[in-house]
């Protein structure tokens, strides 16, 4: 594939081949085509790369001068003397990646981490190798950890000796009300893990984890918010199944509503996880555990419709990919959550906590009302502990009525 797929005029074709990057413009166009860029998107990216190549020539720069610093200089020029577009930076980033893949330019020099970055890297290595945790867990530790390091004035590994139990306790007292009680518990979890890491590495001699206070919360204090069968159907009907986007969102919502999958489990689902003959899905659950789920007929038909008539052509093995180029899998579970939020808004439903978990709660509540036991519900939702399923006992009103004492003086 050459630039002819995105360029209609011979004069523009010639201009794109000017400058030190002209000999690579056809490869760049082929990359755009393989990623699924439409005519408008591809033409815009090519115009930016062509203008960048001519800017290099005017400034007497050659291919060896192309790197992130040169791109930043050009983007400043473009912001001043051109009409910049939000896709300019990604287009040039894609160019640098291509040139490095074919060894046309040198790899970027390794960034020298600062003192705080070295602490984060050391802590990450400890969590991954010594504790066996995942990258996602470390990412959740980062926001409170960075705030703690900045407020405590930590400048390097050698400055931890001045930390005291009062520093840790006062930090918690300052930030305990910043967010919800669950977020405060997560912050304390980060501090305990980090102070134990410091003790393990010999940065401190006193176990400061004991100075981290506990945040009291009351489990099962609220009823799990859920949708009725009619409301779930309204959400499903809000998808325009005549479009590729609607086919994809409908299949995702069915996985949420009928199988109770988590957002991360849907985002990481690949084509290899589907066994069409046995009618099963292999799910990557919490704690790196694998589970087999039945591929219900309704869910299987929706997924097959999307794969056959809605999924863009791509080499990516994820089942659900972006509709806009590049057609790759979702970067995180937040994209699945946003699909659920948009569907709830289209259906006109006002819920306290918008997201994917309301579909798990709705499935569990409906199973309970249909006569399923808490043990069976826990197996469907793949809970590792029975206490996790106990929250649904509060919505079983018929069973609770049998436990209630009669009202003095008769029925009110």
C-alpha positions in Angstrom: 0.0 0.0 0.0 1.4 3.4 -1.0 0.3 7.0 -0.4 -2.0 6.8 -3.4 -4.7 5.5 -1.0 -4.7 8.8 0.8 -3.4 11.3 -1.8 -5.4 12.1 -5.0 -3.2 14.8 -6.6 0.2 14.2 -8.2 1.5 17.6 -6.9 0.8 16.6 -3.3 2.3 13.2 -4.0 5.6 14.9 -5.1 5.7 17.2 -2.1 5.3 14.4 0.3 8.5 12.8 -1.1 10.5 15.9 -0.4 13.0 16.3 2.4 15.0 13.6 4.3 11.8 11.6 5.2 10.5 11.4 1.7 12.0 7.9 1.0 10.0 6.5 4.0 6.6 8.1 3.3 5.3 5.0 1.5 6.2 2.8 4.4 4.4 5.3 6.7 1.3 5.2 4.5 1.4 1.4 4.6 1.5 1.5 8.4 -1.5 3.9 8.4 -3.4 1.5 6.1 -2.6 -1.6 8.3 -3.9 0.3 11.4 -7.2 1.0 9.6 -7.0 4.8 9.2 -9.7 6.2 7.0 -8.9 8.6 4.1 -9.3 11.8 6.2 -7.2 10.5 9.1 -4.5 9.1 6.9 -4.3 12.2 4.7 -3.9 14.4 7.8 -1.1 12.3 9.2 0.7 12.3 5.9 0.4 16.1 5.6 2.0 16.5 9.1 4.9 14.1 8.3 5.4 15.8 4.9 5.5 19.2 6.5 7.9 17.9 9.2 10.2 16.6 6.5 10.3 19.9 4.6 10.9 21.7 7.9 13.9 19.5 8.5 15.3 20.4 5.1 14.8 24.1 5.6 16.6 23.9 8.9 19.5 21.9 7.4 18.7 18.8 9.5 19.0 15.3 8.2 17.6 11.9 9.2 20.2 11.4 12.0 18.8 14.5 13.7 15.3 13.1 14.0 14.3 12.3 17.6 11.9 13.5 20.3 13.7 16.8 20.8 13.4 17.6 17.1 9.7 16.7 17.1 9.1 19.0 20.1 10.9 21.9 18.2 8.7 21.3 15.2 5.5 21.1 17.2 6.3 24.5 18.7 6.9 25.9 15.2 3.7 24.3 14.1 1.7 25.8 17.0 3.1 29.2 16.1 3.0 29.2 12.2 0.6 26.5 11.2 -2.9 25.2 12.2 -2.1 22.4 14.6 -4.5 19.5 15.2 -4.7 17.2 18.2 -3.5 14.2 16.1 -0.2 15.9 15.1 1.8 14.5 18.0 0.5 10.9 17.7 1.2 11.1 14.0 4.9 12.0 14.6 5.2 9.5 17.4 4.0 6.8 15.0 6.7 8.0 12.6 9.5 7.7 15.2 8.3 4.2 16.0 8.4 3.2 12.4 11.9 4.6 11.8 13.3 2.8 14.8 11.7 -0.4 13.8 13.7 -0.3 10.5 16.8 1.0 12.2 16.7 4.3 10.2 17.3 6.3 13.4 18.9 5.6 16.7 16.9 4.4 19.7 16.2 7.1 22.4 18.9 7.4 25.0 17.9 5.8 28.3 16.3 8.3 30.7 18.2 8.8 33.9 15.6 8.5 36.7 15.5 11.0 39.4 15.7 10.2 43.1 11.9 9.7 43.5 11.7 7.7 40.3 14.4 5.4 41.5 12.4 4.9 44.8 9.3 4.0 42.7 11.2 1.6 40.5 12.7 -0.1 43.6 9.3 -0.4 45.2 7.8 -1.8 42.0 10.5 -4.4 41.8 9.8 -5.4 45.4 6.1 -5.8 44.8 6.4 -7.7 41.6 9.3 -10.0 42.5 9.2 -10.4 46.3 5.4 -10.1 46.9 4.2 -11.6 43.6 1.8 -8.7 42.8 0.7 -7.5 39.4 1.5 -4.2 37.6 -2.0 -3.1 38.1 -1.6 -3.3 41.8 1.5 -1.2 41.7 -0.2 1.4 39.6 -2.9 1.8 42.3 -0.2 2.4 44.9 1.4 5.2 42.9 -0.9 8.3 43.6 -0.8 8.1 47.4 2.9 7.1 47.4 3.9 10.1 45.4 1.9 12.4 47.6 3.5 10.9 50.7 7.0 11.3 49.3 6.5 14.9 48.3 4.9 16.0 51.5 7.5 14.2 53.7 10.3 15.9 51.8 12.0 12.6 50.7 14.8 13.3 48.3 16.4 9.9 47.9 16.9 6.5 49.5 19.3 8.0 52.1 16.7 10.4 53.5 14.3 7.8 54.9 16.1 7.6 58.2 14.5 10.8 59.3 11.0 9.5 58.9 9.1 9.0 62.1 5.9 7.4 63.2 4.4 10.9 63.7 5.1 11.7 60.0 3.1 8.7 58.9 0.2 9.3 61.3 -0.1 13.0 60.5 -0.1 12.2 56.7 -3.1 9.9 57.2 -4.9 12.5 59.3 -4.4 15.1 56.6 -5.7 13.0 53.8 -8.2 10.6 55.4 -11.2 12.7 54.3 -10.0 13.5 50.8 -12.1 10.7 49.3 -14.3 7.8 50.4 -13.5 5.6 53.4 -12.6 2.8 50.9 -10.0 5.1 49.3 -8.7 6.0 52.7 -8.3 2.3 53.4 -6.4 1.9 50.2 -4.1 4.8 51.1 -3.3 3.1 54.4 -2.7 -0.1 52.6 -0.1 1.7 50.4 1.7 3.2 53.4 1.9 -0.2 55.2 3.3 -1.9 52.1 5.8 0.9 51.5 7.1 1.1 55.1 7.5 -2.6 55.2 9.5 -2.3 51.9 11.7 0.3 53.6 12.3 -2.0 56.5 13.0 -5.0 54.2 15.6 -2.9 52.3 17.2 -1.6 55.4 16.2 2.1 54.7 14.7 2.3 58.2 15.3 0.4 61.4 11.9 0.8 63.0 8.7 -0.8 61.7 6.6 2.2 60.8 3.8 0.1 59.5 2.5 -0.1 63.0 2.1 3.7 63.0 -0.4 3.5 60.1 -3.9 3.8 61.7 -6.8 1.6 60.6 -9.8 3.2 58.9 -13.0 1.9 60.3 -15.7 1.0 57.8 -18.9 -1.0 58.2 -19.4 -3.8 55.7 -22.9 -4.6 54.4 -24.2 -1.2 55.7 -25.9 -0.5 52.4 -28.0 -2.5 49.9 -26.3 -3.4 46.7 -27.7 -1.1 43.9 -29.2 -3.1 41.1 -31.3 -2.9 38.0 -34.6 -4.7 37.3 -34.9 -7.1 34.4 -36.8 -4.4 32.5 -34.2 -1.8 33.2 -31.4 -4.1 32.0 -33.3 -4.7 28.8 -33.7 -1.0 28.3 -29.9 -0.6 28.5 -29.4 -3.4 26.0 -32.0 -1.9 23.6 -30.2 1.5 23.7 -27.5 0.0 21.4 -27.9 0.7 17.7 -27.2 -2.8 16.5 -27.2 -1.7 12.9 -23.8 0.0 13.4 -20.4 -1.6 14.1 -20.2 0.4 17.4 -23.6 -0.8 18.4 -22.8 -4.4 17.7 -19.7 -4.2 19.8 -21.3 -2.4 22.8 -24.3 -4.8 22.7 -22.0 -7.8 23.0 -20.1 -6.2 25.8 -23.2 -5.3 27.7 -24.5 -8.9 27.4 -21.3 -10.2 28.9 -21.8 -7.9 31.8 -25.5 -8.6 32.3 -25.8 -12.3 31.5 -22.4 -13.6 32.8 -21.5 -10.9 35.3 -18.0 -10.4 34.0 -15.8 -7.7 35.3 -14.6 -4.8 33.1 -11.0 -6.0 33.1 -12.1 -9.5 32.2 -13.8 -8.2 29.1 -11.0 -5.9 28.1 -8.4 -8.8 28.2 -10.6 -11.3 26.4 -8.9 -12.6 23.3 -10.0 -14.7 20.3 -8.1 -17.6 21.6 -10.3 -17.6 24.8 -13.4 -18.5 22.9 -14.2 -22.2 22.4 -17.1 -22.2 19.9 -17.4 -26.0 19.8 -17.7 -26.5 23.6 -19.5 -23.2 24.0 -17.1 -21.9 26.7 -15.2 -18.7 27.5 -11.8 -18.8 29.3 -11.8 -15.8 31.6 -8.7 -14.1 33.2 -10.1 -13.4 36.6 -8.7 -11.7 39.7 -5.4 -12.9 41.1 -4.3 -14.3 37.7 -6.8 -17.0 38.1 -8.4 -18.7 35.0 -12.1 -19.7 34.9 -14.3 -21.3 32.3 -17.7 -19.7 31.8 -20.5 -21.0 29.6 -21.1 -19.1 26.4 -24.8 -18.6 26.5 -26.7 -18.7 23.2 -27.7 -15.1 23.4 -24.2 -13.9 24.2 -22.6 -16.2 21.6 -24.9 -14.9 18.9 -24.1 -11.3 19.8 -20.3 -11.9 19.8 -20.5 -13.8 16.5 -22.5 -11.0 14.9 -19.9 -8.5 16.0 -16.9 -10.6 14.9 -18.4 -11.3 11.5 -20.0 -7.9 10.7 -18.8 -5.3 13.1 -15.2 -5.9 14.1 -12.7 -3.9 12.0 -10.0 -5.8 10.2 -7.0 -6.0 12.4 -4.2 -8.3 13.5 -4.9 -7.6 17.1 -6.1 -10.7 19.0 -8.4 -9.0 21.5 -12.1 -9.7 20.9 -13.1 -6.1 21.4 -11.1 -3.4 19.7 -11.4 0.3 19.2 -13.6 1.5 16.4 -11.3 4.3 15.5 -7.8 3.6 14.1 -5.6 2.1 15.3 -7.9 -0.8 15.7 -6.3 -2.3 18.8 -7.6 -3.6 22.1 -8.6 -1.3 24.9 -5.7 0.0 27.0 -7.5 -0.5 30.3 -10.8 -1.5 31.9 -11.9 2.1 32.1 -13.0 1.9 28.4 -15.4 -0.9 29.2 -16.7 1.1 32.2 -17.3 4.1 29.9 -19.3 2.0 27.5 -21.5 0.9 30.4 -21.9 4.5 31.7 -22.9 5.7 28.2 -25.5 2.9 27.8 -27.0 3.8 31.2 -27.3 7.4 30.2 -28.9 6.5 26.8 -31.4 4.4 28.6 -32.3 7.3 30.9 -31.4 5.5 34.1 -30.3 7.4 37.2 -28.1 5.3 39.4 -25.9 6.2 42.3 -22.8 4.4 41.0 -22.5 4.3 37.3 -20.2 1.6 35.9 -20.0 -2.1 35.1 -20.5 -3.5 38.7 -24.1 -2.6 38.8 -24.7 -5.4 36.2 -23.0 -8.0 38.5 -25.2 -6.8 41.3 -28.3 -7.0 39.1 -27.4 -10.6 37.9 -26.8 -11.7 41.5 -30.1 -10.1 42.8 -32.1 -11.8 40.0 -30.5 -15.1 40.7 -31.4 -14.8 44.3 -35.0 -13.9 43.6 -35.2 -16.9 41.3 -34.3 -19.3 44.1 -30.5 -19.6 43.8 -28.5 -20.0 47.0 -25.7 -17.7 48.0 -23.2 -20.5 47.3 -24.5 -20.9 43.8 -24.4 -17.1 43.2 -20.8 -17.0 44.5 -19.9 -19.7 42.0 -21.4 -17.7 39.1 -19.6 -14.5 40.2 -16.4 -16.5 40.9 -16.1 -15.2 44.5 -13.2 -16.7 46.4 -14.7 -16.2 49.8 -18.3 -16.7 50.8 -18.3 -13.5 52.8 -18.1 -11.6 49.6 -21.5 -13.0 48.5 -23.1 -12.3 51.9 -24.1 -8.8 50.9 -26.9 -10.2 48.7 -28.5 -11.8 51.7 -30.0 -8.4 52.5 -32.1 -8.3 49.3 -33.7 -11.7 50.0 -36.7 -10.2 51.7 -38.7 -13.4 51.8 -36.0 -15.2 53.8 -35.6 -12.1 56.0 -39.3 -12.0 56.9 -39.0 -15.5 58.4 -36.3 -14.2 60.8 -38.2 -11.0 61.8 -40.0 -11.0 65.2 -43.7 -10.2 65.2 -44.6 -6.6 65.9 -46.0 -6.1 69.4 -49.8 -5.7 69.3 -50.2 -7.2 65.9 -49.4 -6.4 62.3 -48.9 -2.8 61.5 
